[in-house]
Amino acid sequence: MLAYTLFNLLVSGLQVLAARVQVTWDVGYLNISRDGISTWQAIGANGKLPIPPIYVTQGDVLELTAINNLDKPLSVHAHGLFQRNSSYYDGAGMVTECGIPPKSQFTYVIETRDQSGTYWVHAHYGTEAIDGLRAALVIRDLDPKLLDEYDEDVLLTLEDWGQGPLESMVDMLKTTPLVNLIPNHPTVLINGINANLSQPIRFTPGRRYRLRVVSMSFTYWFKVRLPGHTMQVIEADGIYSQPSAVDGLDMCPGQRYSVIITAHDSLKFNHALNVTFYSDFIPQTPGFNPLYHQVPIVYHDNAPIKTFTAIEDHEVKWADELAMEPRDKQMLLEPVDQHIVVNVKVLNREMGMSIHAYGHYAYASVPVPPLYTALTTGNMALSPSVYAPQLNAIILKHNHIVELELRNSFAPIMHTYHSHGHAFQVVETGPVNSNSSIPVKRFTGLYPMRRDTITLAAGQYVRVRIKADNPGVWYQHCHQEQHNLSGMAFTFIEAPDVMQRTLRIPQEMLEFCRILGHPTQGNSAGHFGSDMTGIDPPLAINGTANSITGT
């Protein structure tokens, strides 16, 4: 008891003495081979890849200065951070900012007062993230009860790494059938290096390890298992959960988990952490999809690795957000004020190419970032008419309870959904077709789990809820980068009347827009009213229309 009292006093002191942690990324090109297979011009920070993880303590203010030495604009997004009262720091290029011009720099201010856990930071303009600009972000906890649950903290980052810049891969896809591109598909990096060279994780008998697993992927899914050990899940996407025992993690691009693993008491055997890299939108091909890797778990340098009989995926108890409960016991948000249905749509093109969209139109950037439109059009900001159709803008009223149903009706493949500005309650999944044998699954406890990134399986829907209590413009998108870039996104215009009173764009950001030739006020075209002259017409994709009910 005395130890906890002293710890609580220490924590109180740390909260008072919260630091301003300054990190600088001098962003530029570098020719590098990260996987030992191909060398190409990637994007790194301070002349390095991988970029070192960022560590702060809850309550700190992270000041991340990005110096743009690229030949194109740059923006940086802290994935999973809510940016309350500072939507303009969210880093979504041409959504909340125009970007940092070449030869310029900007400091993003990231508050951690209300969040802790496992996150990551990545570029959010064009292909800059998938081409290298990404790093883990750990916000250390202050809660002594949580800290008492484990003895050591271990970070495990998982990345897909292409055989060239994404733009070159897209150009190749325009002239090459998809199946012929198998050898050019990504390889795996674990903790920033070729997965075949994974460095061992050392276990000491009886110690409890918090393993933070970050999927810094933009294309593939990862499955993570440690046979012979039980994983106790305690966190998903920065939301702490009641401990739940699982056999493994099945992670889509952008997701994070923390699990506690208790080391065995014996030094007799070493073990292997199995990492499977897979996708369902690329044909299964031996040696390419799936890929199998192992991270050595070393108890003793001279001990043999213990082997286990392989089991089928359906026999594995995977972490499941519908079976988890948040520690803060947030009740199901109700009653629902607004029900939104968003349909995945696909436009197939030549050579296996396709355009995927969340809605009737493929998302596309417009001259004025929608945050600036929401802040400068007065009462008209509450009307969809000032936002170009290709923004797929959905206006949310302040503090309304919103239920969002994402329906993967037309795409024969999995997708992801990542929400900026919110962690959503995961309420239900099920088949789009009522005649399907796929079961309907609803959260099983009293309190639905929350997270900010989730898999949307083929032929299924996901139903989530949020409270619109974070005024700003928030990008909602698939985290498979090819799909995001082709238009699989929509925007929440959240409480524009409130943000007009509470948000002020930094003058430096407005000047960046001027340098890059973008207006900073008016509708999406920079005009007033609904005149969209000067904007290309949206690319319409046939299929079931989205629907919004409620006010």
C-alpha positions in Angstrom: 0.0 0.0 0.0 2.8 2.4 0.9 4.4 1.7 -2.5 1.2 2.6 -4.3 0.9 5.8 -2.3 4.4 6.8 -3.2 3.8 5.9 -6.8 0.6 8.0 -6.9 2.5 10.9 -5.5 5.1 10.4 -8.2 2.4 10.2 -10.9 0.8 13.5 -9.6 4.2 15.1 -9.8 4.7 13.8 -13.4 1.3 15.2 -14.4 2.3 18.6 -13.1 5.7 18.4 -14.8 4.4 17.1 -18.2 7.1 17.6 -20.8 7.1 19.1 -24.2 8.8 16.4 -26.2 10.4 17.8 -29.4 11.1 15.5 -32.3 12.4 16.6 -35.7 12.0 14.7 -38.9 14.1 16.0 -41.7 12.2 14.3 -44.5 14.0 13.4 -47.7 14.7 10.8 -50.3 17.3 8.0 -49.8 18.3 5.1 -51.9 18.0 2.0 -49.7 17.5 -1.7 -49.6 15.5 -2.5 -46.5 14.6 -6.1 -47.5 17.8 -7.2 -49.1 16.0 -7.7 -52.4 15.7 -4.3 -54.2 17.2 -0.9 -53.8 15.0 2.1 -54.6 14.4 5.7 -53.7 12.4 5.6 -50.5 11.4 8.4 -48.1 13.0 8.6 -44.7 13.7 11.0 -41.9 17.1 12.4 -40.8 18.7 10.2 -43.5 17.5 7.0 -42.0 15.1 4.1 -42.4 13.6 2.7 -40.3 12.7 5.8 -38.4 13.2 5.3 -34.6 10.0 4.9 -32.5 8.8 7.9 -30.6 8.2 7.5 -26.9 6.3 10.0 -24.7 4.5 9.8 -21.4 0.8 10.5 -21.0 0.3 14.2 -20.5 3.3 15.2 -22.5 2.9 17.4 -25.5 4.6 16.0 -28.6 6.0 18.7 -30.9 6.8 17.0 -34.2 8.6 19.2 -36.6 8.6 18.0 -40.2 11.1 19.6 -42.6 10.1 18.9 -46.2 13.1 18.2 -48.4 10.9 16.4 -50.9 9.9 17.8 -54.3 6.2 17.7 -53.4 4.0 18.7 -50.4 4.1 16.7 -47.2 1.8 16.1 -44.3 2.1 14.0 -41.2 -0.7 12.2 -39.3 -0.6 10.7 -35.7 -2.7 7.6 -36.3 -5.2 7.1 -33.5 -4.7 10.5 -31.8 -8.0 12.5 -31.5 -6.5 16.0 -31.8 -9.4 17.5 -29.8 -9.8 21.2 -30.5 -7.0 21.0 -33.1 -8.4 19.2 -36.1 -5.9 21.3 -38.2 -3.0 19.2 -36.7 -4.6 15.9 -37.9 -2.3 15.8 -40.9 -4.7 14.5 -43.5 -3.4 16.1 -46.7 -6.0 18.3 -48.5 -8.5 17.5 -45.8 -7.3 19.4 -42.8 -4.4 21.2 -44.5 -2.8 22.0 -47.8 0.4 20.3 -46.9 3.9 21.6 -46.1 5.5 23.0 -49.3 9.0 21.8 -50.4 11.8 23.5 -48.6 9.4 24.5 -45.7 8.9 23.1 -42.2 6.0 22.9 -39.8 5.5 21.7 -36.2 2.6 19.5 -35.4 1.4 19.8 -31.7 0.0 16.5 -30.4 -1.6 16.5 -27.0 -1.6 13.2 -25.0 -3.5 14.4 -22.0 -6.4 12.1 -22.6 -4.8 9.2 -24.4 -2.1 6.5 -23.8 -1.2 3.3 -25.4 0.2 2.2 -28.8 0.0 4.3 -31.9 2.0 5.3 -34.9 2.9 8.3 -37.0 3.0 8.4 -40.8 2.9 10.7 -43.8 -0.6 11.4 -45.1 0.0 13.0 -48.5 0.1 10.9 -51.6 2.3 7.8 -51.4 4.8 9.1 -48.9 3.8 6.8 -46.0 3.9 3.5 -48.0 7.2 4.7 -49.4 8.8 4.8 -46.0 7.7 7.7 -43.8 6.2 5.9 -40.8 7.2 5.2 -37.2 5.7 3.7 -34.0 4.4 6.1 -31.3 4.2 4.8 -27.7 2.4 6.9 -25.0 3.6 5.5 -21.7 0.9 5.0 -19.1 0.8 6.6 -15.6 -1.7 4.3 -14.0 0.2 2.3 -11.4 -2.3 -0.6 -11.5 -1.7 -1.1 -15.2 2.0 -0.8 -14.8 1.9 -3.5 -12.1 0.5 -6.0 -14.7 3.8 -6.5 -16.5 7.5 -6.3 -16.0 8.9 -5.4 -19.4 7.7 -3.5 -22.4 8.5 -4.9 -25.9 7.7 -3.2 -29.2 7.0 -5.3 -32.4 6.4 -3.3 -35.6 5.2 -5.1 -38.7 5.5 -3.5 -42.2 4.9 -4.4 -45.8 7.7 -3.2 -48.1 7.3 -2.8 -51.8 9.8 -3.4 -54.6 9.7 0.2 -55.7 7.8 3.5 -55.0 4.1 2.9 -55.0 3.5 5.3 -58.0 5.8 3.1 -60.1 3.8 0.0 -59.0 0.6 1.7 -60.0 2.0 2.6 -63.4 3.2 -1.0 -63.9 -0.3 -2.3 -63.0 -1.8 -0.2 -65.8 0.1 -2.3 -68.4 0.6 -5.6 -66.6 -2.1 -8.2 -65.6 -2.4 -8.4 -61.8 -1.4 -12.1 -61.6 1.9 -11.3 -63.4 2.9 -8.8 -60.7 3.2 -11.5 -58.0 7.0 -11.2 -57.8 6.7 -7.5 -57.3 4.5 -7.8 -54.3 5.7 -6.5 -50.9 8.0 -8.3 -48.5 7.9 -8.2 -44.7 9.8 -6.0 -42.3 9.8 -6.8 -38.6 11.1 -4.0 -36.3 12.3 -2.3 -39.5 14.5 -5.0 -41.0 14.1 -8.0 -43.3 11.8 -10.4 -41.5 14.2 -13.3 -42.3 16.8 -11.5 -40.1 14.5 -10.8 -37.2 16.3 -10.1 -34.0 15.4 -12.4 -31.0 13.3 -11.3 -28.1 14.8 -12.6 -24.9 12.5 -14.0 -22.2 13.5 -14.5 -18.5 11.5 -17.2 -16.8 8.5 -16.0 -14.9 8.6 -12.4 -16.1 5.6 -10.8 -17.7 6.1 -9.1 -21.1 3.8 -6.5 -22.6 4.2 -7.0 -26.3 3.0 -4.0 -28.3 2.2 -5.1 -31.8 1.8 -2.4 -34.4 0.7 -3.1 -38.0 2.4 -0.3 -39.9 1.1 -1.9 -43.1 -0.6 -0.4 -46.1 -1.5 -3.5 -48.1 -1.5 -6.8 -46.2 -2.8 -8.4 -43.0 -0.7 -10.0 -40.3 -1.4 -13.0 -38.1 0.7 -13.2 -34.9 0.9 -16.3 -32.6 3.3 -17.6 -30.0 2.5 -21.4 -29.7 2.9 -22.7 -26.2 2.1 -19.3 -24.6 -1.2 -17.5 -23.8 -1.7 -14.0 -24.9 -3.7 -11.7 -22.6 -5.0 -8.9 -24.7 -5.1 -5.6 -22.7 -5.3 -3.0 -25.4 -6.6 -2.5 -28.9 -5.8 0.8 -30.8 -5.1 2.7 -27.6 -8.2 1.6 -25.8 -7.5 -0.5 -22.7 -9.6 -3.7 -22.3 -10.3 -6.1 -19.6 -7.7 -8.9 -19.9 -8.8 -11.6 -22.3 -6.9 -14.8 -23.1 -6.4 -15.5 -26.8 -4.1 -17.7 -29.0 -3.3 -15.0 -31.6 -3.9 -11.7 -33.3 -5.3 -11.2 -36.8 -4.5 -7.6 -37.7 -5.5 -5.5 -40.6 -3.4 -2.5 -41.8 -3.2 0.2 -39.1 -4.3 -1.9 -36.1 -2.4 -2.2 -32.8 -2.7 -4.6 -29.9 -1.0 -4.9 -26.5 -0.8 -8.4 -25.1 0.8 -9.7 -21.9 2.7 -12.9 -22.2 4.1 -14.7 -19.1 7.3 -16.4 -19.7 7.6 -20.1 -18.8 9.5 -21.1 -15.6 11.9 -23.4 -17.6 15.0 -22.7 -19.7 14.6 -26.0 -21.4 13.2 -24.7 -24.7 13.3 -21.6 -26.9 10.2 -20.7 -28.9 9.2 -19.0 -32.1 6.7 -16.1 -32.5 4.9 -16.9 -35.8 4.1 -14.0 -38.1 2.0 -14.7 -41.2 1.7 -12.1 -43.9 -1.4 -12.5 -46.2 -4.0 -10.9 -48.4 -7.1 -12.1 -50.1 -6.9 -9.7 -53.1 -3.8 -11.3 -54.5 -3.9 -15.0 -55.7 -2.4 -17.4 -53.1 1.0 -18.2 -54.5 3.7 -20.2 -52.6 6.5 -18.0 -51.5 4.6 -14.8 -51.9 1.1 -15.0 -50.4 1.0 -16.0 -47.7 4.5 -15.5 -46.3 5.6 -17.1 -43.1 8.2 -15.7 -40.7 9.4 -16.3 -37.2 10.8 -14.1 -34.5 13.0 -16.2 -32.1 11.9 -16.1 -28.4 15.1 -17.0 -26.6 15.1 -18.4 -23.0 18.6 -19.8 -23.2 21.2 -19.4 -26.0 21.9 -23.2 -26.2 18.3 -24.4 -25.9 16.5 -26.0 -28.9 13.3 -24.5 -30.4 10.2 -26.3 -29.2 8.0 -27.5 -32.1 4.2 -27.7 -32.1 1.7 -29.5 -34.2 0.3 -27.1 -36.8 -3.4 -26.3 -36.3 -5.9 -24.8 -38.7 -6.9 -21.1 -38.4 -10.4 -22.0 -37.5 -9.1 -23.8 -34.4 -7.3 -20.7 -33.2 -8.9 -18.3 -30.7 -8.2 -15.0 -32.3 -8.6 -11.6 -30.6 -12.1 -10.4 -31.3 -13.2 -6.9 -30.5 -16.8 -8.1 -30.1 -15.7 -10.4 -27.3 -13.7 -7.6 -25.5 -14.8 -5.0 -23.0 -13.1 -1.6 -22.4 -11.8 -1.0 -18.9 -13.5 2.4 -18.6 -16.9 0.6 -19.0 -18.4 3.1 -21.4 -22.0 2.0 -22.0 -23.4 1.5 -25.4 -24.1 4.9 -26.9 -27.8 5.5 -27.3 -30.3 6.5 -28.4 -29.1 6.8 -32.0 -29.7 10.3 -33.5 -28.3 9.6 -36.9 -28.0 6.3 -38.8 -25.7 6.2 -41.7 -25.2 3.4 -44.2 -22.0 3.5 -46.4 -21.7 1.0 -49.2 -18.4 -0.3 -50.6 -18.5 0.0 -54.4 -16.1 -1.2 -57.1 -15.5 0.0 -60.6 -13.5 -2.6 -62.5 -11.0 -1.5 -65.2 -8.6 -3.1 -67.6 -5.6 -5.3 -66.6 -7.1 -6.2 -63.2 -7.2 -2.6 -62.0 -10.3 -1.5 -60.0 -11.4 1.6 -58.2 -12.9 1.1 -54.8 -15.1 3.7 -53.1 -17.0 4.3 -49.8 -20.0 5.7 -51.5 -21.5 6.8 -54.8 -18.3 8.8 -55.8 -14.7 8.0 -55.7 -13.1 10.3 -53.2 -10.9 13.0 -54.7 -9.2 16.1 -53.3 -10.5 19.5 -54.2 -8.9 23.0 -54.2 -10.1 24.0 -50.7 -9.5 21.5 -47.8 -13.0 20.7 -46.4 -11.9 21.9 -42.9 -11.3 25.4 -44.4 -14.7 25.3 -46.1 -16.4 24.3 -42.9 -14.7 27.2 -41.1 -15.4 30.0 -43.7 -18.9 29.4 -45.1 -21.0 30.5 -42.0 -24.4 28.8 -41.8 -23.8 27.2 -45.2 -21.3 24.9 -43.6 -24.2 22.9 -42.4 -25.3 22.3 -45.9 -23.8 19.5 -48.1 -24.0 21.9 -51.1 -20.7 23.7 -50.2 -18.8 20.4 -50.2 -18.0 18.9 -53.6 -19.7 15.5 -54.2 -16.3 13.7 -54.4 -15.7 14.5 -50.8 -18.5 12.2 -49.8 -19.2 14.6 -47.0 -21.5 13.6 -44.1 -22.5 16.4 -41.7 -22.8 15.5 -38.0 -24.5 17.6 -35.4 -22.7 18.3 -32.1 -23.0 15.6 -29.5 -25.3 13.5 -31.6 -25.0 9.7 -31.3 -24.2 8.3 -34.8 -24.5 4.7 -35.9 -22.5 3.9 -39.0 -23.1 0.8 -41.0 -20.3 -0.1 -43.5 -21.6 -2.6 -46.0 -19.1 -4.6 -48.2 -21.7 -5.8 -50.7 -19.9 -5.5 -54.0 -16.2 -6.0 -53.3 -15.2 -9.7 -53.3 -12.3 -8.9 -50.9 -11.6 -7.6 -47.4 -11.2 -3.9 -46.8 -10.3 -1.8 -43.7 -12.0 1.2 -42.1 -9.9 3.7 -40.2 -11.5 6.7 -38.4 -9.7 9.9 -37.8 -10.8 11.9 -34.7 -12.6 9.0 -33.0 -12.5 5.5 -31.6 -15.8 3.9 -32.4 -17.8 1.3 -30.5 -17.9 -2.0 -32.3 -21.5 -3.1 -32.1 -22.2 -5.8 -34.6 -21.0 -7.6 -37.7 -22.9 -9.9 -40.0 -23.7 -10.9 -43.6 -25.0 -8.3 -46.1 -27.1 -11.1 -47.7 -29.7 -12.4 -45.3 -29.5 -15.8 -47.0 -25.9 -16.2 -46.1 -24.7 -18.8 -43.6 -22.4 -16.2 -42.0 -23.6 -15.6 -38.5 -24.6 -12.2 -37.0 -22.2 -11.3 -34.2 -23.0 -8.7 -31.6 -20.8 -7.5 -28.7 -21.2 -10.0 -25.9 -20.6 -8.0 -22.7 -22.2 -5.0 -21.1 -19.8 -2.5 -22.7 -18.8 -2.5 -26.4 -15.1 -2.4 -27.2 -13.8 0.7 -29.0 -11.0 1.0 -31.6 -10.1 3.2 -34.6 -9.4 0.6 -37.3 -11.2 -2.5 -38.2 -11.5 -5.2 -41.0 -14.6 -5.1 -43.2 -14.9 -8.7 -44.5 -16.2 -9.5 -48.0 -19.9 -9.9 -48.1 -20.3 -8.5 -44.6 -21.3 -5.4 -42.7 -19.8 -3.7 -39.6 -22.0 -1.5 -37.4 -20.2 1.0 -35.1 -21.2 4.0 -33.0 -19.6 7.3 -32.1 -20.6 10.4 -30.2 -20.0 13.5 -32.3 -18.2 15.4 -29.5 -15.0 16.3 -31.4 -15.8 19.3 -33.7 -13.6 19.2 -36.8 -13.3 17.6 -40.2 -12.3 13.9 -40.0 -11.1 11.7 -42.8 -12.6 8.2 -42.9 -10.9 5.7 -45.2 -9.7 2.3 -46.2 -6.1 1.9 -44.9 -5.0 -0.2 -47.8 -3.2 2.6 -49.6 -4.0 1.6 -53.1 -7.7 1.7 -52.3 -7.4 5.0 -50.3 -5.6 6.7 -53.2 -8.2 5.4 -55.7 -11.0 7.0 -53.7 -12.1 4.7 -50.9 -12.9 7.5 -48.4 -15.5 9.9 -47.0 -15.4 12.8 -44.6 -17.2 13.6 -41.4 -18.0 17.4 -41.2 -18.5 17.3 -37.4 -20.3 20.2 -35.8 -19.2 23.0 -38.2 -21.2 25.6 -36.2 -19.2 24.7 -33.1 -15.8 24.5 -34.8 -16.3 28.0 -36.3 -16.3 29.3 -32.7 -13.5 27.1 -31.3 -10.9 26.4 -34.1 -8.4 28.8 -35.5 -6.1 27.7 -38.3 -2.5 28.6 -37.6 -1.4 31.5 -39.9 1.5 29.4 -41.1 -0.8 26.8 -42.6 -2.8 29.4 -44.4 0.5 30.7 -45.9 1.4 27.2 -47.0 -1.9 27.1 -49.0 -1.1 30.3 -50.7 2.4 29.0 -51.7 0.8 25.9 -53.1 -1.9 27.8 -54.9 -4.9 26.7 -52.9 -7.7 29.0 -51.7 -8.4 29.0 -48.0 -12.0 30.0 -47.9 -15.3 29.4 -49.6 -16.8 26.2 -50.9 -14.7 23.3 -52.3 -13.9 25.3 -55.4 -13.1 28.5 -53.5 -16.4 30.2 -54.4 -19.4 31.0 -52.2 -22.7 29.2 -52.3 -22.9 26.0 -54.4 -20.9 27.1 -57.4 -18.4 24.4 -58.1 -16.9 25.9 -61.3 -13.4 24.8 -61.8 -13.6 21.4 -60.2 -13.5 18.2 -62.3 -16.8 16.3 -62.2 -16.8 13.4 -59.7 -16.2 9.8 -60.8 -19.6 8.1 -60.1 -19.7 4.4 -59.3 -22.9 2.5 -59.8 -24.5 0.5 -57.0 -26.7 0.9 -54.0 -26.7 4.5 -52.7 -25.6 5.5 -49.3 -28.3 6.5 -46.9 -28.5 8.9 -43.9 -31.5 8.9 -41.6 -32.1 11.1 -38.5 -31.3 14.7 -38.1 
